[in-house]
Amino acid sequence: MSDAALAAGTVIPVRPARRPINPWIVAIAVVVPTFMEVLDTTIANVALRQIAGGLSAAVIDSEWVVTSYLAANAVILPISGWIGAQLGRRNYFLLSIAVFTISSMLCGLSTSLGELICFRVLQGLAGGGLQPSSQGVLIDAFPPEKQGSAMTLFGVAALLAPILGPTLGGWLTDNYSWRWIFYINLPVGLIAFTSSYFLLEDPEYLKKARAELKKLPFHFDSIGLGLLVIVMVCWEVGLSKGQEWDWFGDPFYRVQTLVTLFVLGLGGLIFWETRQERPVVNFRPLKERNFAMCCIIIFCAYGVLYGSSTTLPAMLQVLFGYDATHAGLVMSPAGFFSIMMMIIVGTLIGRGVDARKLIATGLLTLAVSSYWMAHMNLDISPGQVVWPRVVLIVGLSMIFAPLNVAAYLYIPQRLRPAAIGLLALLRNEGGSVGTTISQTFQERREQFHLLRLNEFLDPLNPALTTFLQQTRDSFLQITGDAVGSMQMAVQSLDDLRTQQASALAYFDCFWLFSVVGVTLVFLVLFMKRSVAEKGAHVAAD
C-alpha cells in the first residue's frame, strides 16, 4: 500500500487467509480414495470366471481384466510427480478421483470383454495418481514428529485393501453380481471428490515450483514416456502370462520377446532419463541410501504380502475344502490386529524410536510367522491358521509406517514427488511379482514333490502293498466288484499322493517367504539413523 493511500485513508481489501484445517480431517479425505484404488488391484481377481461367463468370453481371456489395470497403473505411477508438477497436485488428485469414479461406472456397464478391458485401462491410469498424491498430502500436512501417525493411516489403505479385496469381491459376486465390484466405487468416489475439493490446497513450495515451471518453455519427454510404456507393459504381461506360456520354454517365443524388450527398454530408460534436465521419470532419489534400501525392502515385503494372500486361501480351498467366504473369514482377523499394531507403531515413531529398529523387528516377525506356517500339516484346525496369519500381518504392519518415514527423511522437497511415485510403483510391482512367483513356485515344487513321492511307490514296499490291500477290501465290501475295487484303491493312492505333494509345495512357499524376511534384515544395517522428531533432518534442496 502506498503512502498516499495511507494518508488518504483508502481501505484496500485484503484477501483473508484460509483457516488452517485439522490435518487428520485432510488425512481421512485423501486416504479414502487411496483405499478404493488399492482395493481395485485385487477385488476383481476372484470374479474372473463370473465376468467371463457374463460377457460370453473365455476364462483365460478374462485375466486381461487384471493385467490391463496393473499395466496402466504401473505406467502412471513413476510419472505422477511430473504430472502433478504440471497440473498442480490438488488438481491432479481431483482429476484422478473423477476419472477413476467415472471409469468404474463404465466398467460395470460394459457389455463385452473388450469394453471392460478398455475401461480398466482408463481406471488404472486414473488410479495411478491417487496413491502418490495422497501420500504427498500426508507428508506435507503433518510435521516430522507426527508423520509416523500419518503413515499409519495411509498404511490402513495400502496394507488392508489388498487383503480385503478378494473377500469383498467374492461376497459381492456371490450375493449380487460381478458388476457391483465396480459400482461400489461410485458413492465412495463422489464423497471423496467433494471432500477433497473443499479441503485440499497445495503447499507454498509446490505453488512456487509450478510458477517457476510455467516460466519455462513446455517440455515433454516423449522418448522417456515411450520407453516407460514398453518397460511396464512387457513387465506386467510377462508376469501375468509367463506361467501360462511356460516362461522361457514358450515355443512361440512370446516370453523371450517380452524379456528382451523389457531389458533393452529398461536400460534405455535409465540411460536416457539420467541425462535429461527434466525427465518424465526421475531416478535421482535412488542416489539417497535410505530411500534405495527402503525401495528394496518394500518391494520384497509387498511380494510376501501378496504372495501369502494368494497362497494361503488357495491352500485352504484346494486342500481343506473351504469355500471363498470361509477362507476369507479365516484370514480376516489379521486385519484387526494390523490396525492395532499400526497405531502402536505410529505412537512409537512419534516418541522418537528409530525407524530402523521397528523395520528390523517387523521383518523378523514376518520371517517367524512364515516359518510357523511352513510347518503346518493337513490336520490343522481353522484356529491354527488364524494365528500364524495374524503374526505375519502384524510383522508387515510394523514395517510400513517406519519404512515411509525412513524413505523420505533425507529426500529434498523438490525430489519428493518423484520419490513418492517410485516407491508407490515398487510397492505395487512387488505385489505383482509376489503373486506370480508364489504361483509359479507352488506349481513347480508340486511337480518336484510328485516325482520324489513316486520313488516310494514300489511294489516291493510293504507299506504300499498293505495300503492297497486294505483299501481294496474296504471298497469291495461296498461295491462287491473285485476289479473295480482295486482300481478305486489305486485312485485313492494317487489322490493321496497328489494331496501330499500339493501340501508340501504350499508349505515350501512359506519357507521362501521366511528366507526373504531374514535376508531383508541385513539391508536395514545399511540405512542411516531415521528418527521422526521435531526439527528432524531435512535435506537441502
Secondary structure, 3 states (H helix, E strand, C coil): CCHHHHHHCCCCCCCCCCCCCCHHHHHHHHHHHHHHHHHCCCCCHHHHHHHHHHCCCCCCHHHHHHHHHHHHHHHHHHHHHHHHHHHCHHHHHHHHHHHHHHHHHHHHCCCCHHHHHHHHHHHHHHHCCHHHHHHHHHHHHCCHHHHHHHHHHHHHHHHHHHHHHHHHHHHHHHHCCCCHHHHCHHHHHHHHHHHHHHHCCCCHHHHHHHHHHHHCCCCCCHHHHHHHHHHHHHHHHHHHHCCCCCHHHCCCCHHHHHHHHHHHHHHHHHHHHCCCCCCCCCCHHHHCHHHHHHHHHHHHHHHHHHHHHHHHHHHHHHHCCCCHHHHHHHHCHHHHHHHHHHHHHHHHHHCCCCHHHHHHHHHHHHHHHHHHHHCCCCCCCCHHHHHHHHHHHHHHHHHHHHHHHHHHCCCCHHHHHHHHHHHHHHHHHHHHHHHHHHHHHHHHHHHHHHHHHHCCCCCCCHHHHHHHHHHHHHHHHHHCCHHHHHHHHHHHHHHHHHHHHHHHHHHHHHHHHHHHHHHHHHHHCCCCCCCCCCCCCCCCC
